[in-house]
C-alpha cells in the first residue's frame, strides 16, 4: 500500500502538471504520473515511488469520467514508456474552482484504475491557491497534496499525522516553475484532448521544458 512508502516528484513532472492547470484556469484538468518503484531492499517502509514525468490528459470536464478515453490514453502511455522501464504510477487532478480542495469522485475512480496495476499508486491533487502563491513568491512548499489508498480501499490524504511522504526531487522546482510562467510556457502545453482534436500535436510535450 502507498501508506508505507515515500513519493519523490521530479521537476519535469511537477512543472508540467502545474502548467497544465495554469493553461486552463476555469476548467478541471487531469493527467497521468509516470515513474517507477525504486528498490527498497528488505524494508517496505524504505520504498520510494519516483515520479519522473507527467502526461496531461484532459481539460474538458465532461471528458474526465469517460473510461474509453482513459483506456486509450493508458495504452498509448504505457506502450511508450515501457521501453524506458517506466510505468503509470499515479494520477493528478486540479479542480476548476480555486478554493476547491476536495478530492473528487472521478479522481478516486481513476486512482482505483491505476491501483489495479500499480498497488502503490499516488493521486496528486493540485492546490490552486498554493499554486498562485508559489508562482508569486517562489515558495518551496509543494502545491500538490498526496493521496494514497489505504487498506479499506479509501483514498486518504497523506501526512495528516505530521509525517511527509511527498518530496520534490529538486528543491528549486517552484522557482523553475515561476520562471516558466513568466515566459508563458503554459501556453504550449498539449494534453490528450488537444491531441484527439489535432493529432499533429505532441501529447508527450517533449520540447516543452527545454
PEVENTA-V556329 format. One record per pair of residues at least 4 apart in sequence whose ideal C-beta (glycine too) atoms are under 7 Angstrom apart, sorted by sequence separation. I is the first residue (numbers start at 1). J is the second residue. D is the distance in whole Angstrom. If there is no record, write none. Layout:
i=I j=J d=D
i=I j=J d=D
This chain:
i=9 j=13 d=6
i=10 j=14 d=7
i=11 j=15 d=6
i=12 j=16 d=6
i=13 j=17 d=7
i=14 j=18 d=6
i=15 j=19 d=6
i=16 j=20 d=6
i=17 j=21 d=7
i=18 j=22 d=6
i=19 j=23 d=6
i=40 j=44 d=6
i=66 j=70 d=7
i=67 j=71 d=6
i=68 j=72 d=6
i=69 j=73 d=6
i=70 j=74 d=6
i=71 j=75 d=6
i=72 j=76 d=7
i=73 j=77 d=6
i=74 j=78 d=6
i=75 j=79 d=6
i=76 j=80 d=6
i=77 j=81 d=6
i=78 j=82 d=6
i=103 j=107 d=5
i=105 j=109 d=6
i=106 j=110 d=6
i=107 j=111 d=6
i=108 j=112 d=6
i=109 j=113 d=7
i=110 j=114 d=7
i=111 j=115 d=6
i=114 j=118 d=6
i=115 j=119 d=6
i=127 j=131 d=6
i=128 j=132 d=7
i=129 j=133 d=7
i=130 j=134 d=6
i=131 j=135 d=6
i=132 j=136 d=6
i=133 j=137 d=6
i=134 j=138 d=7
i=149 j=153 d=6
i=150 j=154 d=6
i=159 j=163 d=6
i=172 j=176 d=6
i=173 j=177 d=6
i=174 j=178 d=6
i=175 j=179 d=7
i=176 j=180 d=7
i=177 j=181 d=6
i=178 j=182 d=7
i=179 j=183 d=7
i=190 j=194 d=5
i=192 j=196 d=6
i=193 j=197 d=7
i=194 j=198 d=7
i=195 j=199 d=6
i=202 j=206 d=6
i=9 j=14 d=5
i=24 j=29 d=5
i=41 j=46 d=7
i=58 j=63 d=5
i=81 j=86 d=4
i=95 j=100 d=4
i=103 j=108 d=6
i=126 j=131 d=6
i=134 j=139 d=5
i=149 j=154 d=7
i=159 j=164 d=6
i=168 j=173 d=5
i=180 j=185 d=4
i=181 j=186 d=7
i=190 j=195 d=6
i=40 j=46 d=5
i=58 j=64 d=6
i=63 j=69 d=6
i=81 j=87 d=7
i=115 j=121 d=4
i=133 j=139 d=6
i=149 j=155 d=6
i=150 j=156 d=5
i=159 j=165 d=6
i=195 j=201 d=5
i=40 j=47 d=4
i=114 j=121 d=4
i=158 j=165 d=4
i=194 j=201 d=5
i=21 j=29 d=5
i=147 j=155 d=5
i=148 j=156 d=7
i=158 j=166 d=7
i=195 j=203 d=4
i=20 j=29 d=5
i=78 j=87 d=7
i=95 j=104 d=7
i=134 j=143 d=5
i=147 j=156 d=6
i=37 j=47 d=6
i=38 j=48 d=4
i=78 j=88 d=6
i=111 j=121 d=6
i=147 j=157 d=5
i=148 j=158 d=5
i=20 j=31 d=6
i=77 j=88 d=6
i=93 j=104 d=7
i=130 j=141 d=7
i=146 j=157 d=7
i=147 j=158 d=7
i=190 j=201 d=5
i=192 j=203 d=5
i=37 j=49 d=6
i=38 j=50 d=5
i=111 j=123 d=4
i=131 j=143 d=4
i=145 j=157 d=6
i=146 j=158 d=4
i=190 j=202 d=6
i=191 j=203 d=7
i=130 j=143 d=4
i=146 j=159 d=7
i=190 j=203 d=6
i=17 j=31 d=6
i=35 j=49 d=6
i=36 j=50 d=6
i=74 j=88 d=6
i=93 j=107 d=4
i=35 j=50 d=5
i=190 j=205 d=6
i=35 j=51 d=4
i=57 j=73 d=6
i=91 j=107 d=7
i=107 j=123 d=6
i=127 j=143 d=5
i=189 j=205 d=6
i=35 j=52 d=5
i=126 j=143 d=6
i=127 j=144 d=7
i=33 j=51 d=5
i=34 j=52 d=6
i=107 j=125 d=7
i=126 j=144 d=5
i=127 j=145 d=6
i=34 j=53 d=4
i=91 j=110 d=5
i=125 j=144 d=6
i=146 j=165 d=6
i=189 j=208 d=7
i=13 j=33 d=6
i=34 j=54 d=7
i=91 j=111 d=5
i=103 j=123 d=7
i=124 j=144 d=4
i=125 j=145 d=5
i=146 j=166 d=4
i=188 j=208 d=6
i=33 j=54 d=6
i=34 j=55 d=6
i=32 j=54 d=7
i=55 j=77 d=5
i=103 j=125 d=5
i=124 j=146 d=6
i=125 j=147 d=6
i=31 j=54 d=5
i=32 j=55 d=5
i=91 j=114 d=6
i=185 j=208 d=7
i=31 j=55 d=5
i=90 j=114 d=6
i=122 j=146 d=6
i=123 j=147 d=4
i=142 j=166 d=6
i=31 j=56 d=4
i=32 j=57 d=6
i=31 j=57 d=5
i=88 j=114 d=6
i=101 j=127 d=6
i=122 j=148 d=6
i=142 j=168 d=6
i=29 j=56 d=7
i=30 j=57 d=5
i=30 j=58 d=5
i=121 j=149 d=7
i=29 j=58 d=7
i=89 j=118 d=5
i=29 j=59 d=5
i=88 j=118 d=7
i=93 j=123 d=7
i=98 j=128 d=4
i=99 j=129 d=7
i=87 j=118 d=6
i=90 j=121 d=5
i=98 j=129 d=6
i=140 j=171 d=6
i=27 j=59 d=5
i=89 j=121 d=6
i=90 j=122 d=4
i=91 j=123 d=5
i=92 j=124 d=4
i=93 j=125 d=6
i=94 j=126 d=4
i=123 j=155 d=6
i=27 j=60 d=7
i=28 j=61 d=5
i=89 j=122 d=7
i=90 j=123 d=6
i=93 j=126 d=7
i=95 j=128 d=7
i=27 j=61 d=6
i=30 j=64 d=6
i=52 j=86 d=6
i=90 j=124 d=7
i=92 j=126 d=7
i=94 j=128 d=7
i=115 j=149 d=6
i=140 j=174 d=6
i=24 j=59 d=4
i=61 j=96 d=7
i=139 j=174 d=6
i=20 j=56 d=4
i=28 j=64 d=6
i=138 j=174 d=6
i=17 j=54 d=5
i=138 j=175 d=5
i=13 j=51 d=5
i=16 j=54 d=5
i=51 j=89 d=6
i=54 j=92 d=6
i=111 j=149 d=7
i=13 j=52 d=6
i=51 j=90 d=7
i=4 j=44 d=5
i=8 j=48 d=6
i=12 j=52 d=7
i=13 j=53 d=5
i=16 j=56 d=7
i=49 j=89 d=6
i=70 j=110 d=6
i=134 j=174 d=5
i=138 j=178 d=5
i=4 j=45 d=5
i=10 j=51 d=6
i=12 j=53 d=6
i=13 j=54 d=4
i=32 j=73 d=7
i=65 j=106 d=5
i=5 j=47 d=4
i=6 j=48 d=5
i=7 j=49 d=5
i=8 j=50 d=5
i=9 j=51 d=5
i=10 j=52 d=5
i=64 j=106 d=5
i=135 j=177 d=7
i=5 j=48 d=6
i=8 j=51 d=7
i=70 j=113 d=7
i=134 j=177 d=7
i=135 j=178 d=5
i=5 j=49 d=6
i=7 j=51 d=7
i=103 j=147 d=6
i=111 j=155 d=6
i=32 j=77 d=6
i=135 j=181 d=5
i=34 j=81 d=5
i=108 j=155 d=5
i=36 j=85 d=6
i=36 j=86 d=6
i=35 j=86 d=6
i=36 j=87 d=7
i=34 j=86 d=5
i=103 j=155 d=6
i=34 j=88 d=6
i=35 j=89 d=4
i=34 j=89 d=7
i=32 j=88 d=5
i=33 j=89 d=5
i=33 j=90 d=4
i=33 j=91 d=6
i=32 j=91 d=6
i=33 j=92 d=6
i=30 j=91 d=7
i=31 j=92 d=5
i=30 j=92 d=6
i=30 j=93 d=5
i=29 j=94 d=5
i=28 j=94 d=6
i=28 j=95 d=6
i=28 j=96 d=5
i=27 j=96 d=5
i=26 j=96 d=6
i=49 j=120 d=5
i=21 j=94 d=4
i=49 j=122 d=6
i=17 j=92 d=5
i=37 j=120 d=6
i=33 j=122 d=6
i=33 j=124 d=7
i=21 j=126 d=5
i=18 j=126 d=7
i=17 j=126 d=7
i=21 j=131 d=7
i=18 j=131 d=6
i=5 j=120 d=6
i=7 j=122 d=5
i=1 j=119 d=7
i=2 j=120 d=5
i=2 j=121 d=7
i=73 j=192 d=5
i=2 j=122 d=6
i=18 j=143 d=6
i=63 j=193 d=6
i=59 j=191 d=6
i=56 j=189 d=6
i=58 j=191 d=6
i=60 j=193 d=6
i=57 j=191 d=6
i=58 j=192 d=6
i=59 j=193 d=6
i=56 j=191 d=4
i=57 j=192 d=5
i=58 j=193 d=5
i=56 j=192 d=7
i=7 j=146 d=6
i=3 j=148 d=5
i=2 j=148 d=3
i=1 j=148 d=7
i=2 j=149 d=6
i=3 j=150 d=6
i=1 j=149 d=7
i=55 j=203 d=7
i=1 j=150 d=7
i=1 j=151 d=6
i=14 j=168 d=6
i=9 j=166 d=7
i=7 j=165 d=6
i=11 j=169 d=6
i=15 j=173 d=7
i=6 j=165 d=5
i=7 j=166 d=5
i=8 j=167 d=5
i=9 j=168 d=6
i=10 j=169 d=5
i=11 j=170 d=4
i=14 j=173 d=5
i=18 j=177 d=6
i=22 j=181 d=7
i=9 j=169 d=6
i=31 j=191 d=7
i=6 j=167 d=7
i=8 j=169 d=5
i=15 j=176 d=6
i=19 j=180 d=6
i=11 j=173 d=5
i=15 j=177 d=5
i=23 j=186 d=5
i=22 j=186 d=4
i=23 j=187 d=7
i=11 j=176 d=6
i=15 j=180 d=6
i=19 j=185 d=6
i=23 j=189 d=5
i=19 j=186 d=4
i=20 j=189 d=5
i=19 j=189 d=5
i=20 j=191 d=6
i=16 j=205 d=6
i=16 j=208 d=7
i=15 j=209 d=6
i=12 j=209 d=6
